[in-house]
Amino acid sequence: MVLRSRFWFGARTGLPAGELRATIPEEIGLGLMRHATTEFKYLSRFLPSLYIAEQRDVEPVELPW
């Protein structure tokens, strides 16, 4: 599975892409990357259990042994 996030900065400023890129600090991109990594780490811990709980009447639960 691949998840790709896209962020649009300054879409309404009318600046050309090269000029717009120069106005956005690198720290913003690094912060967004850190945030996404943390968010998906937490989601990966509880989403499988939530899915199993929601589907318990439809799909049989896989036993770990």
PDB file of N, CA, C and O in Angstrom:
ATOM      1  N   MET A   1       0.838  -1.161   0.000  1.00  0.00           N
ATOM      2  CA  MET A   1       0.000   0.000   0.000  1.00  0.00           C
ATOM      3  C   MET A   1       0.896   1.241   0.000  1.00  0.00           C
ATOM      4  O   MET A   1       1.938   1.274   0.655  1.00  0.00           O
ATOM      5  N   VAL A   2       0.481   2.223  -0.724  1.00  0.00           N
ATOM      6  CA  VAL A   2       1.216   3.485  -0.772  1.00  0.00           C
ATOM      7  C   VAL A   2       0.242   4.599  -0.440  1.00  0.00           C
ATOM      8  O   VAL A   2      -0.867   4.653  -0.971  1.00  0.00           O
ATOM      9  N   LEU A   3       0.663   5.473   0.432  1.00  0.00           N
ATOM     10  CA  LEU A   3      -0.148   6.637   0.776  1.00  0.00           C
ATOM     11  C   LEU A   3       0.661   7.869   0.425  1.00  0.00           C
ATOM     12  O   LEU A   3       1.806   8.021   0.851  1.00  0.00           O
ATOM     13  N   ARG A   4       0.060   8.734  -0.348  1.00  0.00           N
ATOM     14  CA  ARG A   4       0.748   9.968  -0.732  1.00  0.00           C
ATOM     15  C   ARG A   4      -0.099  11.149  -0.303  1.00  0.00           C
ATOM     16  O   ARG A   4      -1.297  11.205  -0.582  1.00  0.00           O
ATOM     17  N   SER A   5       0.526  12.076   0.367  1.00  0.00           N
ATOM     18  CA  SER A   5      -0.155  13.298   0.791  1.00  0.00           C
ATOM     19  C   SER A   5       0.343  14.446  -0.073  1.00  0.00           C
ATOM     20  O   SER A   5       1.518  14.515  -0.434  1.00  0.00           O
ATOM     21  N   ARG A   6      -0.566  15.329  -0.391  1.00  0.00           N
ATOM     22  CA  ARG A   6      -0.193  16.529  -1.150  1.00  0.00           C
ATOM     23  C   ARG A   6      -0.678  17.740  -0.401  1.00  0.00           C
ATOM     24  O   ARG A   6      -1.790  17.764   0.127  1.00  0.00           O
ATOM     25  N   PHE A   7       0.161  18.739  -0.362  1.00  0.00           N
ATOM     26  CA  PHE A   7      -0.163  19.975   0.311  1.00  0.00           C
ATOM     27  C   PHE A   7      -0.006  21.116  -0.695  1.00  0.00           C
ATOM     28  O   PHE A   7       0.994  21.194  -1.408  1.00  0.00           O
ATOM     29  N   TRP A   8      -0.978  21.972  -0.740  1.00  0.00           N
ATOM     30  CA  TRP A   8      -0.961  23.107  -1.663  1.00  0.00           C
ATOM     31  C   TRP A   8      -0.749  24.382  -0.862  1.00  0.00           C
ATOM     32  O   TRP A   8      -1.589  24.765  -0.048  1.00  0.00           O
ATOM     33  N   PHE A   9       0.371  25.026  -1.099  1.00  0.00           N
ATOM     34  CA  PHE A   9       0.687  26.273  -0.421  1.00  0.00           C
ATOM     35  C   PHE A   9       0.647  27.402  -1.438  1.00  0.00           C
ATOM     36  O   PHE A   9       1.219  27.299  -2.523  1.00  0.00           O
ATOM     37  N   GLY A  10      -0.016  28.453  -1.083  1.00  0.00           N
ATOM     38  CA  GLY A  10       0.000  29.641  -1.919  1.00  0.00           C
ATOM     39  C   GLY A  10      -0.688  29.500  -3.247  1.00  0.00           C
ATOM     40  O   GLY A  10      -0.335  30.207  -4.191  1.00  0.00           O
ATOM     41  N   ALA A  11      -1.655  28.618  -3.361  1.00  0.00           N
ATOM     42  CA  ALA A  11      -2.330  28.391  -4.639  1.00  0.00           C
ATOM     43  C   ALA A  11      -3.040  29.649  -5.130  1.00  0.00           C
ATOM     44  O   ALA A  11      -3.224  29.817  -6.335  1.00  0.00           O
ATOM     45  N   ARG A  12      -3.435  30.518  -4.235  1.00  0.00           N
ATOM     46  CA  ARG A  12      -4.182  31.710  -4.629  1.00  0.00           C
ATOM     47  C   ARG A  12      -3.327  32.971  -4.650  1.00  0.00           C
ATOM     48  O   ARG A  12      -3.851  34.074  -4.805  1.00  0.00           O
ATOM     49  N   THR A  13      -2.029  32.817  -4.495  1.00  0.00           N
ATOM     50  CA  THR A  13      -1.175  34.005  -4.468  1.00  0.00           C
ATOM     51  C   THR A  13      -0.880  34.526  -5.865  1.00  0.00           C
ATOM     52  O   THR A  13      -0.585  35.708  -6.041  1.00  0.00           O
ATOM     53  N   GLY A  14      -0.957  33.652  -6.853  1.00  0.00           N
ATOM     54  CA  GLY A  14      -0.646  34.064  -8.214  1.00  0.00           C
ATOM     55  C   GLY A  14       0.838  34.071  -8.524  1.00  0.00           C
ATOM     56  O   GLY A  14       1.234  34.446  -9.628  1.00  0.00           O
ATOM     57  N   LEU A  15       1.670  33.663  -7.572  1.00  0.00           N
ATOM     58  CA  LEU A  15       3.113  33.618  -7.810  1.00  0.00           C
ATOM     59  C   LEU A  15       3.467  32.422  -8.676  1.00  0.00           C
ATOM     60  O   LEU A  15       2.845  31.368  -8.547  1.00  0.00           O
ATOM     61  N   PRO A  16       4.447  32.559  -9.553  1.00  0.00           N
ATOM     62  CA  PRO A  16       4.936  31.388 -10.300  1.00  0.00           C
ATOM     63  C   PRO A  16       5.523  30.363  -9.325  1.00  0.00           C
ATOM     64  O   PRO A  16       5.976  30.718  -8.237  1.00  0.00           O
ATOM     65  N   ALA A  17       5.510  29.103  -9.724  1.00  0.00           N
ATOM     66  CA  ALA A  17       5.945  28.022  -8.829  1.00  0.00           C
ATOM     67  C   ALA A  17       7.354  28.248  -8.282  1.00  0.00           C
ATOM     68  O   ALA A  17       7.598  27.999  -7.102  1.00  0.00           O
ATOM     69  N   GLY A  18       8.269  28.706  -9.101  1.00  0.00           N
ATOM     70  CA  GLY A  18       9.647  28.923  -8.644  1.00  0.00           C
ATOM     71  C   GLY A  18       9.734  29.974  -7.555  1.00  0.00           C
ATOM     72  O   GLY A  18      10.461  29.800  -6.577  1.00  0.00           O
ATOM     73  N   GLU A  19       8.999  31.064  -7.717  1.00  0.00           N
ATOM     74  CA  GLU A  19       9.002  32.120  -6.702  1.00  0.00           C
ATOM     75  C   GLU A  19       8.300  31.656  -5.428  1.00  0.00           C
ATOM     76  O   GLU A  19       8.749  31.945  -4.319  1.00  0.00           O
ATOM     77  N   LEU A  20       7.210  30.943  -5.598  1.00  0.00           N
ATOM     78  CA  LEU A  20       6.460  30.455  -4.435  1.00  0.00           C
ATOM     79  C   LEU A  20       7.312  29.500  -3.616  1.00  0.00           C
ATOM     80  O   LEU A  20       7.326  29.573  -2.387  1.00  0.00           O
ATOM     81  N   ARG A  21       8.028  28.600  -4.296  1.00  0.00           N
ATOM     82  CA  ARG A  21       8.891  27.647  -3.603  1.00  0.00           C
ATOM     83  C   ARG A  21       9.927  28.354  -2.745  1.00  0.00           C
ATOM     84  O   ARG A  21      10.256  27.897  -1.650  1.00  0.00           O
ATOM     85  N   ALA A  22      10.430  29.453  -3.238  1.00  0.00           N
ATOM     86  CA  ALA A  22      11.462  30.195  -2.513  1.00  0.00           C
ATOM     87  C   ALA A  22      10.914  30.874  -1.257  1.00  0.00           C
ATOM     88  O   ALA A  22      11.682  31.202  -0.353  1.00  0.00           O
ATOM     89  N   THR A  23       9.603  31.089  -1.189  1.00  0.00           N
ATOM     90  CA  THR A  23       9.020  31.779  -0.031  1.00  0.00           C
ATOM     91  C   THR A  23       8.634  30.835   1.105  1.00  0.00           C
ATOM     92  O   THR A  23       8.357  31.288   2.215  1.00  0.00           O
ATOM     93  N   ILE A  24       8.614  29.533   0.840  1.00  0.00           N
ATOM     94  CA  ILE A  24       8.188  28.558   1.856  1.00  0.00           C
ATOM     95  C   ILE A  24       9.430  27.957   2.513  1.00  0.00           C
ATOM     96  O   ILE A  24      10.246  27.335   1.833  1.00  0.00           O
ATOM     97  N   PRO A  25       9.581  28.136   3.819  1.00  0.00           N
ATOM     98  CA  PRO A  25      10.763  27.592   4.505  1.00  0.00           C
ATOM     99  C   PRO A  25      10.772  26.058   4.503  1.00  0.00           C
ATOM    100  O   PRO A  25       9.720  25.421   4.550  1.00  0.00           O
ATOM    101  N   GLU A  26      11.950  25.492   4.450  1.00  0.00           N
ATOM    102  CA  GLU A  26      12.112  24.037   4.445  1.00  0.00           C
ATOM    103  C   GLU A  26      11.542  23.411   5.721  1.00  0.00           C
ATOM    104  O   GLU A  26      11.092  22.266   5.698  1.00  0.00           O
ATOM    105  N   GLU A  27      11.557  24.148   6.820  1.00  0.00           N
ATOM    106  CA  GLU A  27      11.061  23.625   8.095  1.00  0.00           C
ATOM    107  C   GLU A  27       9.577  23.245   8.011  1.00  0.00           C
ATOM    108  O   GLU A  27       9.128  22.336   8.708  1.00  0.00           O
ATOM    109  N   ILE A  28       8.829  23.934   7.168  1.00  0.00           N
ATOM    110  CA  ILE A  28       7.397  23.607   7.035  1.00  0.00           C
ATOM    111  C   ILE A  28       7.248  22.203   6.460  1.00  0.00           C
ATOM    112  O   ILE A  28       6.448  21.412   6.960  1.00  0.00           O
ATOM    113  N   GLY A  29       8.000  21.891   5.427  1.00  0.00           N
ATOM    114  CA  GLY A  29       7.940  20.555   4.839  1.00  0.00           C
ATOM    115  C   GLY A  29       8.392  19.471   5.805  1.00  0.00           C
ATOM    116  O   GLY A  29       7.777  18.408   5.894  1.00  0.00           O
ATOM    117  N   LEU A  30       9.464  19.749   6.522  1.00  0.00           N
ATOM    118  CA  LEU A  30       9.964  18.777   7.495  1.00  0.00           C
ATOM    119  C   LEU A  30       8.955  18.574   8.630  1.00  0.00           C
ATOM    120  O   LEU A  30       8.764  17.453   9.103  1.00  0.00           O
ATOM    121  N   GLY A  31       8.315  19.654   9.061  1.00  0.00           N
ATOM    122  CA  GLY A  31       7.298  19.542  10.106  1.00  0.00           C
ATOM    123  C   GLY A  31       6.098  18.728   9.651  1.00  0.00           C
ATOM    124  O   GLY A  31       5.568  17.918  10.412  1.00  0.00           O
ATOM    125  N   LEU A  32       5.665  18.940   8.407  1.00  0.00           N
ATOM    126  CA  LEU A  32       4.541  18.157   7.876  1.00  0.00           C
ATOM    127  C   LEU A  32       4.906  16.681   7.761  1.00  0.00           C
ATOM    128  O   LEU A  32       4.082  15.811   8.043  1.00  0.00           O
ATOM    129  N   MET A  33       6.134  16.402   7.350  1.00  0.00           N
ATOM    130  CA  MET A  33       6.582  15.015   7.244  1.00  0.00           C
ATOM    131  C   MET A  33       6.601  14.354   8.626  1.00  0.00           C
ATOM    132  O   MET A  33       6.169  13.211   8.779  1.00  0.00           O
ATOM    133  N   ARG A  34       7.097  15.068   9.612  1.00  0.00           N
ATOM    134  CA  ARG A  34       7.134  14.544  10.983  1.00  0.00           C
ATOM    135  C   ARG A  34       5.718  14.301  11.502  1.00  0.00           C
ATOM    136  O   ARG A  34       5.446  13.273  12.123  1.00  0.00           O
ATOM    137  N   HIS A  35       4.821  15.250  11.246  1.00  0.00           N
ATOM    138  CA  HIS A  35       3.435  15.119  11.690  1.00  0.00           C
ATOM    139  C   HIS A  35       2.770  13.898  11.055  1.00  0.00           C
ATOM    140  O   HIS A  35       2.121  13.116  11.749  1.00  0.00           O
ATOM    141  N   ALA A  36       2.927  13.733   9.752  1.00  0.00           N
ATOM    142  CA  ALA A  36       2.291  12.609   9.055  1.00  0.00           C
ATOM    143  C   ALA A  36       2.828  11.277   9.571  1.00  0.00           C
ATOM    144  O   ALA A  36       2.061  10.336   9.777  1.00  0.00           O
ATOM    145  N   THR A  37       4.132  11.193   9.781  1.00  0.00           N
ATOM    146  CA  THR A  37       4.727   9.953  10.297  1.00  0.00           C
ATOM    147  C   THR A  37       4.159   9.603  11.663  1.00  0.00           C
ATOM    148  O   THR A  37       3.815   8.448  11.913  1.00  0.00           O
ATOM    149  N   THR A  38       4.058  10.575  12.538  1.00  0.00           N
ATOM    150  CA  THR A  38       3.522  10.354  13.876  1.00  0.00           C
ATOM    151  C   THR A  38       2.045   9.969  13.809  1.00  0.00           C
ATOM    152  O   THR A  38       1.609   9.034  14.480  1.00  0.00           O
ATOM    153  N   GLU A  39       1.289  10.691  13.002  1.00  0.00           N
ATOM    154  CA  GLU A  39      -0.145  10.423  12.897  1.00  0.00           C
ATOM    155  C   GLU A  39      -0.415   9.002  12.411  1.00  0.00           C
ATOM    156  O   GLU A  39      -1.247   8.300  12.987  1.00  0.00           O
ATOM    157  N   PHE A  40       0.279   8.571  11.358  1.00  0.00           N
ATOM    158  CA  PHE A  40       0.025   7.238  10.825  1.00  0.00           C
ATOM    159  C   PHE A  40       0.563   6.139  11.728  1.00  0.00           C
ATOM    160  O   PHE A  40       0.059   5.016  11.699  1.00  0.00           O
ATOM    161  N   LYS A  41       1.571   6.441  12.525  1.00  0.00           N
ATOM    162  CA  LYS A  41       2.051   5.459  13.506  1.00  0.00           C
ATOM    163  C   LYS A  41       0.947   5.176  14.524  1.00  0.00           C
ATOM    164  O   LYS A  41       0.680   4.020  14.851  1.00  0.00           O
ATOM    165  N   TYR A  42       0.304   6.242  15.025  1.00  0.00           N
ATOM    166  CA  TYR A  42      -0.778   6.066  15.993  1.00  0.00           C
ATOM    167  C   TYR A  42      -1.984   5.389  15.363  1.00  0.00           C
ATOM    168  O   TYR A  42      -2.597   4.518  15.980  1.00  0.00           O
ATOM    169  N   LEU A  43      -2.331   5.777  14.148  1.00  0.00           N
ATOM    170  CA  LEU A  43      -3.475   5.150  13.479  1.00  0.00           C
ATOM    171  C   LEU A  43      -3.239   3.657  13.259  1.00  0.00           C
ATOM    172  O   LEU A  43      -4.167   2.859  13.387  1.00  0.00           O
ATOM    173  N   SER A  44      -2.009   3.275  12.931  1.00  0.00           N
ATOM    174  CA  SER A  44      -1.719   1.863  12.673  1.00  0.00           C
ATOM    175  C   SER A  44      -1.873   1.009  13.918  1.00  0.00           C
ATOM    176  O   SER A  44      -2.009  -0.211  13.819  1.00  0.00           O
ATOM    177  N   ARG A  45      -1.852   1.635  15.090  1.00  0.00           N
ATOM    178  CA  ARG A  45      -1.982   0.874  16.329  1.00  0.00           C
ATOM    179  C   ARG A  45      -3.429   0.511  16.651  1.00  0.00           C
ATOM    180  O   ARG A  45      -3.670  -0.545  17.235  1.00  0.00           O
ATOM    181  N   PHE A  46      -4.401   1.352  16.289  1.00  0.00           N
ATOM    182  CA  PHE A  46      -5.771   1.027  16.685  1.00  0.00           C
ATOM    183  C   PHE A  46      -6.728   0.760  15.529  1.00  0.00           C
ATOM    184  O   PHE A  46      -7.790   0.182  15.758  1.00  0.00           O
ATOM    185  N   LEU A  47      -6.406   1.147  14.316  1.00  0.00           N
ATOM    186  CA  LEU A  47      -7.341   0.915  13.215  1.00  0.00           C
ATOM    187  C   LEU A  47      -7.605  -0.568  12.932  1.00  0.00           C
ATOM    188  O   LEU A  47      -8.754  -0.920  12.666  1.00  0.00           O
ATOM    189  N   PRO A  48      -6.607  -1.451  12.974  1.00  0.00           N
ATOM    190  CA  PRO A  48      -6.924  -2.864  12.750  1.00  0.00           C
ATOM    191  C   PRO A  48      -7.943  -3.414  13.759  1.00  0.00           C
ATOM    192  O   PRO A  48      -8.848  -4.156  13.378  1.00  0.00           O
ATOM    193  N   SER A  49      -7.804  -3.061  15.019  1.00  0.00           N
ATOM    194  CA  SER A  49      -8.756  -3.525  16.034  1.00  0.00           C
ATOM    195  C   SER A  49     -10.134  -2.935  15.806  1.00  0.00           C
ATOM    196  O   SER A  49     -11.142  -3.617  15.994  1.00  0.00           O
ATOM    197  N   LEU A  50     -10.188  -1.689  15.407  1.00  0.00           N
ATOM    198  CA  LEU A  50     -11.466  -1.051  15.121  1.00  0.00           C
ATOM    199  C   LEU A  50     -12.165  -1.728  13.949  1.00  0.00           C
ATOM    200  O   LEU A  50     -13.376  -1.947  13.984  1.00  0.00           O
ATOM    201  N   TYR A  51     -11.403  -2.058  12.917  1.00  0.00           N
ATOM    202  CA  TYR A  51     -11.976  -2.747  11.761  1.00  0.00           C
ATOM    203  C   TYR A  51     -12.534  -4.112  12.174  1.00  0.00           C
ATOM    204  O   TYR A  51     -13.650  -4.471  11.798  1.00  0.00           O
ATOM    205  N   ILE A  52     -11.759  -4.864  12.942  1.00  0.00           N
ATOM    206  CA  ILE A  52     -12.211  -6.191  13.388  1.00  0.00           C
ATOM    207  C   ILE A  52     -13.490  -6.063  14.216  1.00  0.00           C
ATOM    208  O   ILE A  52     -14.418  -6.855  14.052  1.00  0.00           O
ATOM    209  N   ALA A  53     -13.538  -5.083  15.092  1.00  0.00           N
ATOM    210  CA  ALA A  53     -14.730  -4.887  15.927  1.00  0.00           C
ATOM    211  C   ALA A  53     -15.953  -4.536  15.080  1.00  0.00           C
ATOM    212  O   ALA A  53     -17.052  -5.017  15.358  1.00  0.00           O
ATOM    213  N   GLU A  54     -15.778  -3.714  14.063  1.00  0.00           N
ATOM    214  CA  GLU A  54     -16.905  -3.309  13.214  1.00  0.00           C
ATOM    215  C   GLU A  54     -17.372  -4.439  12.308  1.00  0.00           C
ATOM    216  O   GLU A  54     -18.541  -4.480  11.925  1.00  0.00           O
ATOM    217  N   GLN A  55     -16.475  -5.356  11.961  1.00  0.00           N
ATOM    218  CA  GLN A  55     -16.807  -6.432  11.016  1.00  0.00           C
ATOM    219  C   GLN A  55     -17.069  -7.777  11.703  1.00  0.00           C
ATOM    220  O   GLN A  55     -17.181  -8.799  11.025  1.00  0.00           O
ATOM    221  N   ARG A  56     -17.167  -7.792  13.019  1.00  0.00           N
ATOM    222  CA  ARG A  56     -17.259  -9.070  13.734  1.00  0.00           C
ATOM    223  C   ARG A  56     -18.488  -9.886  13.363  1.00  0.00           C
ATOM    224  O   ARG A  56     -18.462 -11.111  13.481  1.00  0.00           O
ATOM    225  N   ASP A  57     -19.566  -9.245  12.917  1.00  0.00           N
ATOM    226  CA  ASP A  57     -20.766  -9.986  12.525  1.00  0.00           C
ATOM    227  C   ASP A  57     -20.734 -10.405  11.058  1.00  0.00           C
ATOM    228  O   ASP A  57     -21.548 -11.220  10.626  1.00  0.00           O
ATOM    229  N   VAL A  58     -19.808  -9.858  10.303  1.00  0.00           N
ATOM    230  CA  VAL A  58     -19.750 -10.111   8.863  1.00  0.00           C
ATOM    231  C   VAL A  58     -18.621 -11.071   8.501  1.00  0.00           C
ATOM    232  O   VAL A  58     -18.812 -11.987   7.702  1.00  0.00           O
ATOM    233  N   GLU A  59     -17.451 -10.859   9.087  1.00  0.00           N
ATOM    234  CA  GLU A  59     -16.271 -11.664   8.783  1.00  0.00           C
ATOM    235  C   GLU A  59     -15.817 -12.420  10.027  1.00  0.00           C
ATOM    236  O   GLU A  59     -15.858 -11.874  11.130  1.00  0.00           O
ATOM    237  N   PRO A  60     -15.389 -13.663   9.862  1.00  0.00           N
ATOM    238  CA  PRO A  60     -14.862 -14.386  11.023  1.00  0.00           C
ATOM    239  C   PRO A  60     -13.543 -13.771  11.485  1.00  0.00           C
ATOM    240  O   PRO A  60     -12.742 -13.313  10.669  1.00  0.00           O
ATOM    241  N   VAL A  61     -13.328 -13.767  12.782  1.00  0.00           N
ATOM    242  CA  VAL A  61     -12.095 -13.225  13.352  1.00  0.00           C
ATOM    243  C   VAL A  61     -10.969 -14.239  13.148  1.00  0.00           C
ATOM    244  O   VAL A  61     -11.137 -15.423  13.442  1.00  0.00           O
ATOM    245  N   GLU A  62      -9.821 -13.774  12.644  1.00  0.00           N
ATOM    246  CA  GLU A  62      -8.669 -14.651  12.472  1.00  0.00           C
ATOM    247  C   GLU A  62      -8.032 -14.928  13.828  1.00  0.00           C
ATOM    248  O   GLU A  62      -7.763 -14.008  14.600  1.00  0.00           O
ATOM    249  N   LEU A  63      -7.799 -16.179  14.102  1.00  0.00           N
ATOM    250  CA  LEU A  63      -7.141 -16.546  15.345  1.00  0.00           C
ATOM    251  C   LEU A  63      -5.632 -16.497  15.140  1.00  0.00           C
ATOM    252  O   LEU A  63      -5.145 -16.868  14.072  1.00  0.00           O
ATOM    253  N   PRO A  64      -4.887 -16.048  16.137  1.00  0.00           N
ATOM    254  CA  PRO A  64      -3.436 -15.910  15.973  1.00  0.00           C
ATOM    255  C   PRO A  64      -2.680 -17.239  15.986  1.00  0.00           C
ATOM    256  O   PRO A  64      -1.465 -17.238  15.785  1.00  0.00           O
ATOM    257  N   TRP A  65      -3.337 -18.347  16.210  1.00  0.00           N
ATOM    258  CA  TRP A  65      -2.647 -19.636  16.236  1.00  0.00           C
ATOM    259  C   TRP A  65      -3.226 -20.592  15.225  1.00  0.00           C
ATOM    260  O   TRP A  65      -2.763 -21.727  15.112  1.00  0.00           O
TER     261      TRP A  65
END
